[in-house]
């Protein structure tokens, strides 16, 4: 059957026959089968030419292919690519399609006579696993993932590395949806050891991210930090894997009170993430980034909360930012009470609880700027604290930390604020400029590292040995002609 593509698009009339949509759907399914067959040919080409870039190109189009999958397409692929004895092991995972008899009859006549390459087999099996995840058939997805795991582990082929890396991600995803992440931790560690010994950089990057997600899912921050310190994340990993790794690293550093380092990693994760896609990932990173900035004592820009893709998801964090900026403990408590479940779901509730000290510091700083002298009783009333002694201790700690320039007079029972000095007489401007210069230099270094070139592209500009010999021969002939002309001119 020959499928022709036309560039003209015609609108369907309202009085079209009732069977037109079914015919169009059948043609679409057949076209999708042809496209995925072409992808399998690209995989075979990659294996024969030992060029992984063809497999990488096929995997980059997996999100688009994922939307084209259904029972008819998968059955057609299995009937065309697999011989009769190997079909049943895969057809048991495909849903039954009552309306796909015509498409099945068109593809069953061209059944394969021999088994496909292991790479093609793994790719079709991976498509079936993705389809089961999309349909939320978790028991079937677990059995399919176990069968695919046995295929990958039994093979020792370097051409399977990219496909195996993609499988590790979906294998971990199935375990996460089934709430069995702790049961696959040993398997992931063993595959990480194997990938490291084989210099499988893509698989190594995916496995490190899967293990970090596994540890952080159970709040095992110490184990996650040990993993980061013991292994080296490959430099040539894709930007998507780098973005995930930097996000997990930011979560680990924030949990260990290293807010400056966490902020740096989260900013790099936002920079490496796709700008026009992966909206959910960028929202997750931005939520944690807002909390880390508040813990650093900075107030995020209002423009962040006004973005169309961030406005709804960051609404609770906008109210949290307002409470911290104003130093209002009562409003801070209301935000925690109203949005506590969402903060726990975002894994930021523990960090937000630490912001209470920042709210108190902001309130004490505003009190110190507003009053030249104030009693601890009035400070306790403004902070919403019942005890004046607690307010005095809070003020003493704020003075020691440099939050407010003031002195406590125990005999008089008040806090006296010092006169504000010119900030340009201090080192604050120099520190601010240093921070900006360091950020620009780090941005330049990361941009240089992110540059990618086609493999062996430098060889195109170099001449081959044959071309060099021709050029040298032409130079010799030209030199002889010039010598002969000189002899003719001077007898």
C-alpha positions in Angstrom: 0.0 0.0 0.0 1.4 3.4 -1.0 0.7 6.4 1.2 0.9 9.7 -0.5 1.2 13.0 1.3 -0.4 16.2 0.0 0.4 19.8 1.1 -3.1 21.1 0.5 -5.5 20.9 3.5 -9.2 20.8 2.8 -11.9 21.5 5.3 -14.4 18.7 5.8 -18.0 19.5 4.9 -20.8 19.1 7.4 -22.6 16.6 5.2 -19.7 14.2 4.8 -20.4 10.5 4.9 -20.4 9.0 8.4 -17.6 6.6 7.6 -15.1 9.3 6.6 -13.7 9.8 10.0 -13.0 6.0 10.4 -11.3 5.9 7.1 -9.1 8.9 8.0 -8.2 7.3 11.3 -7.2 4.1 9.5 -5.0 6.1 7.1 -3.5 8.0 10.0 -2.7 4.7 11.8 -1.1 3.2 8.7 1.0 6.4 8.2 2.1 6.2 11.8 3.2 2.6 11.3 5.2 3.6 8.3 6.9 6.4 10.3 7.9 4.1 13.1 9.1 1.5 10.6 11.4 4.2 9.2 12.6 4.9 12.7 13.5 1.2 13.0 15.4 1.4 9.8 17.4 4.4 11.2 18.2 2.2 14.2 19.4 -0.6 11.9 21.5 2.0 10.0 23.1 3.1 13.3 24.0 -0.4 14.2 25.5 -1.2 10.8 27.4 2.1 10.5 28.3 2.2 14.2 26.8 5.7 14.5 24.8 6.3 17.6 23.6 9.7 16.4 20.8 8.0 14.4 19.5 6.3 17.5 19.8 9.6 19.4 17.7 11.3 16.7 15.0 8.6 17.0 14.9 9.0 20.8 14.7 12.8 20.6 11.4 12.3 18.6 10.0 9.9 21.2 7.6 12.5 22.7 6.1 13.0 19.3 6.0 9.3 18.6 4.4 8.7 22.0 1.3 10.7 21.0 0.8 8.5 17.9 0.7 5.2 19.7 -2.4 3.1 20.1 -3.3 -0.5 19.9 -3.7 -0.6 16.1 -0.2 0.9 15.5 1.5 -1.3 18.0 -0.2 -4.5 16.6 0.8 -3.5 13.1 4.4 -3.0 14.1 4.6 -6.3 15.9 3.1 -8.1 13.0 5.5 -6.6 10.5 8.7 -6.7 12.5 8.5 -10.0 14.5 8.2 -13.6 13.2 5.3 -15.8 14.2 6.9 -17.3 17.3 7.8 -14.0 19.0 4.6 -12.1 18.5 2.7 -13.5 21.5 5.2 -12.3 24.1 4.5 -8.7 23.0 0.9 -8.8 21.9 -0.2 -9.8 25.4 0.7 -6.2 26.5 -1.2 -4.5 23.7 -4.8 -3.6 24.3 -7.5 -5.3 22.2 -8.8 -3.0 19.4 -12.1 -4.1 18.0 -12.1 -1.5 15.1 -8.6 -2.3 13.9 -9.3 -5.4 11.8 -8.7 -3.7 8.5 -5.4 -2.3 9.6 -4.3 -5.6 11.0 -5.2 -7.4 7.8 -3.1 -5.0 5.8 0.0 -5.5 8.0 -0.3 -9.2 8.9 0.4 -10.2 5.3 3.8 -8.7 5.5 5.0 -10.6 8.6 8.7 -10.8 9.2 10.6 -14.1 8.5 13.4 -13.5 11.0 13.9 -11.9 14.3 14.7 -8.1 14.3 17.9 -6.7 15.6 18.1 -6.5 19.4 18.1 -2.7 19.2 14.8 -2.7 17.2 13.3 -5.3 19.6 14.2 -3.1 22.6 12.8 0.0 20.9 9.4 -1.6 20.1 9.3 -3.0 23.6 10.0 0.4 25.0 7.1 1.9 23.0 4.8 -0.7 24.4 6.0 0.2 27.9 5.4 3.9 27.3 1.9 3.1 26.1 1.1 1.1 29.2 2.3 4.0 31.4 0.1 6.4 29.5 -2.9 4.2 30.0 -2.1 3.8 33.7 -1.9 0.0 33.5 0.7 -0.4 36.2 0.6 -4.2 36.7 1.0 -4.8 33.0 3.7 -2.1 32.9 5.6 -3.8 35.7 5.6 -7.1 33.8 6.6 -5.4 30.6 9.4 -3.6 32.3 10.7 -6.8 33.9 10.7 -8.5 30.5 12.5 -5.6 28.9 15.0 -5.5 31.7 15.9 -9.2 31.1 16.5 -8.4 27.4 18.8 -5.5 28.1 20.8 -7.2 30.9 21.3 -10.3 28.8 22.8 -8.3 25.9 26.3 -6.8 25.9 26.2 -4.4 22.9 27.4 -0.8 23.0 24.7 0.1 20.4 22.1 -0.6 23.1 23.5 2.0 25.5 21.2 4.9 24.5 18.1 2.7 24.4 19.0 1.2 27.8 19.4 4.7 29.3 15.9 5.6 28.2 14.6 2.3 29.6 16.2 3.0 33.0 14.2 6.2 33.3 10.8 4.6 32.5 11.7 1.6 34.7 12.2 4.0 37.6 9.0 5.8 36.6 6.9 2.6 36.8 8.4 1.8 40.2 7.6 5.3 41.4 4.0 5.1 40.2 3.6 1.7 41.9 5.2 3.1 45.1 8.1 0.5 44.9 11.1 2.7 44.4 13.0 1.2 47.3 12.8 -2.3 45.6 14.8 -1.2 42.5 17.6 0.7 44.3 20.0 -2.3 44.2 19.3 -2.9 40.5 20.0 0.8 39.7 23.3 0.7 41.7 24.5 -2.4 39.9 23.7 -0.9 36.5 25.5 2.3 37.5 28.6 0.3 38.3 28.3 -1.5 34.9 27.7 1.8 33.0 30.7 3.4 34.7 33.0 0.5 33.7 31.8 0.5 30.1 32.1 4.3 29.8 28.4 4.5 29.0 28.1 8.2 29.8 24.4 8.6 28.9 23.3 5.6 30.9 25.5 6.8 33.8 23.9 10.2 33.8 20.3 8.8 33.7 21.1 6.2 36.5 22.6 8.9 38.8 19.5 11.0 38.4 17.2 8.0 39.0 19.1 7.2 42.2 19.0 10.8 43.4 15.3 10.9 42.8 15.0 7.6 44.6 16.8 8.9 47.7 15.1 12.2 47.7 11.7 10.5 47.4 12.3 9.0 50.9 14.1 12.1 52.2 17.4 10.3 52.4 19.5 13.4 51.9 22.7 12.0 53.5 22.7 9.0 51.1 22.1 11.3 48.2 25.0 13.5 49.2 27.3 10.5 49.5 26.3 9.4 46.0 27.1 12.8 44.6 30.5 12.9 46.4 31.5 9.4 45.3 30.5 9.5 41.6 31.3 12.0 38.8 28.5 13.2 36.6 29.6 12.9 32.9 30.4 16.3 31.3 29.1 15.2 27.9 25.6 14.3 29.2 22.6 15.9 27.5 21.3 19.3 28.8 18.1 17.6 30.1 20.0 15.2 32.3 22.2 18.1 33.5 19.1 20.1 34.4 17.7 17.2 36.5 21.1 16.7 38.2 21.5 20.4 39.1 17.9 20.5 40.5 18.5 17.4 42.7 21.9 18.9 43.7 20.1 22.2 44.7 17.6 20.3 46.8 20.4 18.5 48.6 22.4 21.6 49.3 19.3 23.5 50.5 18.5 20.8 53.0 22.1 21.0 54.3 21.8 24.8 54.8 24.1 25.6 51.9 21.7 28.2 50.4 24.3 30.0 48.3 25.5 26.9 46.5 21.9 25.7 46.1 20.8 29.0 44.5 23.7 28.7 42.0 22.7 25.1 41.0 19.0 26.0 40.7 19.7 29.0 38.5 21.9 26.7 36.2 19.1 24.1 36.1 16.6 26.8 35.0 19.1 27.9 32.3 19.7 24.4 31.0 16.1 23.4 30.9 14.1 23.7 27.7 12.7 27.2 27.5 9.6 26.4 25.4 8.9 22.9 26.9 9.2 21.1 30.2 6.8 23.6 31.9 6.3 21.3 34.9 10.0 20.9 35.5 10.6 24.7 35.3 7.7 25.3 37.7 9.2 22.9 40.2 12.6 24.4 40.0 11.2 28.0 40.3 9.3 27.1 43.5 12.4 25.8 45.2 14.4 28.8 43.8 11.9 31.3 45.4 12.2 29.6 48.8 16.0 29.5 48.6 16.2 33.2 47.7 14.0 34.0 50.7 16.3 32.0 52.9 19.2 34.0 51.6 17.5 37.2 52.7 16.6 38.3 49.1 13.2 39.1 47.7 12.4 37.6 44.3 11.4 40.0 41.6 7.7 40.5 41.0 8.1 39.7 37.3 8.7 36.0 38.1 5.2 35.6 39.5 3.7 37.4 36.6 4.8 34.9 33.9 1.9 33.2 32.2 3.3 29.7 32.8 4.2 30.5 36.4 1.3 32.7 37.7 -1.0 29.9 38.9 1.6 27.5 40.3 3.5 30.3 42.1 0.4 32.0 43.7 1.0 30.4 47.2 4.7 31.4 47.0 3.8 35.0 46.0 1.7 35.3 49.3 4.6 33.7 51.2 7.0 36.3 49.7 4.7 39.1 50.7 4.6 37.8 54.3 8.4 37.6 54.5 8.9 41.0 52.9 6.6 42.7 55.4 7.8 40.7 58.4 4.2 39.8 59.3 4.3 36.7 61.5 0.5 36.4 61.6 0.2 36.4 57.8 3.1 33.9 57.6 1.2 31.5 59.8 -1.9 31.9 57.7 0.0 31.1 54.5 1.4 28.0 56.2 -2.1 26.9 57.3 -3.8 27.5 54.0 -1.1 26.1 51.6 0.6 23.6 53.9 -0.5 20.5 51.9 0.7 22.0 48.6 4.1 22.9 50.2 4.5 19.3 51.4 3.6 18.1 47.9 6.3 20.4 46.5 8.9 19.2 49.0 9.4 22.7 50.3 7.5 22.7 53.6 10.6 22.0 55.7 12.5 24.8 54.1 9.6 27.2 54.5 9.5 26.5 58.2 13.0 27.9 58.4 11.7 31.2 57.0 10.1 32.1 60.4 13.5 33.4 61.6 13.8 35.5 58.4 10.3 37.0 59.1 11.3 37.8 62.6 14.6 39.4 61.4 12.7 41.5 58.9 10.2 42.7 61.5 13.0 43.6 63.9 14.9 45.5 61.2 11.7 47.5 60.3 11.2 48.3 64.0 14.8 49.4 64.4 14.4 51.8 61.4 11.0 53.1 62.6 11.8 53.7 66.3 14.9 55.3 67.9 14.0 53.8 71.3 11.4 51.1 72.1 10.7 48.8 75.0 10.7 44.9 74.8 7.0 44.9 75.7 6.1 46.9 72.6 8.4 44.8 70.4 6.7 41.6 71.7 3.3 43.2 70.9 4.4 44.1 67.3 5.9 40.6 66.8 2.9 38.8 68.2 4.9 37.2 71.0 3.5 36.7 74.4 6.7 37.1 76.5 8.8 40.3 76.6 11.8 38.2 77.6 11.6 36.2 74.4 11.4 39.5 72.5 14.5 40.7 74.3 16.4 37.5 73.4 15.3 37.9 69.8 16.5 41.5 69.6 19.9 40.5 71.2 20.4 37.8 68.7 19.5 40.1 65.8 22.0 42.7 67.1 24.7 40.0 67.3 23.9 38.8 63.8 24.1 42.3 62.4 20.5 42.4 61.4 19.9 45.7 63.2 22.3 48.4 64.4 21.1 49.0 68.0 22.0 48.6 71.6 20.1 47.1 74.6 19.9 49.0 77.8 18.8 46.5 80.6 18.6 49.2 83.3 16.4 51.5 81.2 14.5 48.6 79.7 14.6 49.6 76.0 16.4 49.2 72.7 18.1 52.2 71.3 18.8 52.3 67.5 22.0 53.7 66.2 22.0 56.4 63.5 22.1 54.9 60.0 25.5 55.3 58.3 26.2 55.9 54.6 26.2 52.6 52.9 28.7 53.8 50.3 31.3 54.1 53.1 31.1 50.4 53.7 32.1 47.3 51.6 28.5 46.6 50.5 28.8 48.1 47.0 32.1 46.2 46.4 30.5 43.0 47.5 27.5 43.6 45.2 29.7 44.3 42.2 31.8 41.2 43.0 28.6 39.0 43.1 27.5 40.4 39.7 30.9 39.9 38.1 31.1 36.4 39.4 27.7 35.6 38.0 28.6 36.9 34.5 31.9 35.0 34.5 30.1 31.8 35.5 27.5 32.4 32.8 30.3 32.7 30.2 32.0 29.6 31.4 28.8 27.5 31.3 27.9 28.8 27.8 31.4 27.8 26.5 31.0 24.3 28.1 27.5 23.9 26.5 28.7 24.5 23.0 28.4 21.3 20.9 29.8 20.5 17.5 29.0 17.6 15.1 31.4 14.7 15.5 34.6 14.9 13.4 33.4 18.3 11.9 37.0 19.5 12.0 38.0 16.9 9.4 35.9 18.6 6.7 38.3 21.6 6.6 41.4 19.3 6.4 42.5 18.1 3.0 43.1 14.4 2.4 46.4 12.9 1.4 45.3 12.6 -2.3 44.2 16.3 -2.4 47.5 17.3 -0.8 49.5 15.3 -3.5 47.4 17.0 -6.3 48.0 20.4 -4.8 51.8 19.7 -4.6 51.8 18.4 -8.2 50.0 21.6 -9.3 52.6 23.7 -7.5 55.4 21.8 -9.2 53.9 22.3 -12.6 53.3 25.9 -11.9 56.9 26.3 -10.8 58.2 24.6 -14.0 56.0 26.9 -16.2 57.3 30.0 -14.4 60.9 28.7 -14.8 60.4 28.1 -18.5 58.9 31.6 -18.9 62.0 33.1 -17.2 64.3 31.1 -19.6 62.4 32.4 -22.6 62.6 36.1 -21.5 66.4 36.0 -20.7 68.4 34.2 -23.4 
